[in-house]
Amino acid sequence: MNDKMERGREVEGWAFTFCKAAFFAILCGKYAVLVLSLAAVVLYSAAYIMGVREWRCWAKPPWTVIFFAAVAAVQIVLMLRGSSFVI
């Protein structure tokens, strides 16, 4: 396989990632950030428990889980306070 095709597959991988996120955003509406953040926390925690120590996320363990847990907590607080600013 040539370099251009390999790069194209890498770009398609990124596109697929955004496709999945957009699909979940459509399904979850204003709760998309909360649902996706909680899913990241649960799935990365499960992967860690199963022995995976290298993640492809921009942040490395345990910072990924800490970041998304904080995002989810902020979303929950904003919803409970009745704030109109829910990401």
C-alpha positions, 0 to 999 in steps of 0.5 A: 500500500502506498503512503497516500493510501495509508494517510487516507485510511488514517484520515478516514479513521478520524472522520469515523470518530467524528461520525460516531460522536455526531451520531451520538449527539443527534441521539442524545440532544443537549445531553450529548456531552454528558452521555459521551463523557460518562461513556468515556469514563466507563469504557476507559476505566474498564479498559484500564481494569482489563490491563490496557495501559496505552490509550489513543486519546490525546490525554494519557491515563489517568488524565483522560478519565479525570478530565471526562469525569470533571466534564460530566460533573460540570454538566450534572451540576449545570443541569441540577441548577437549571442553567440554560447553559448546558453544552 
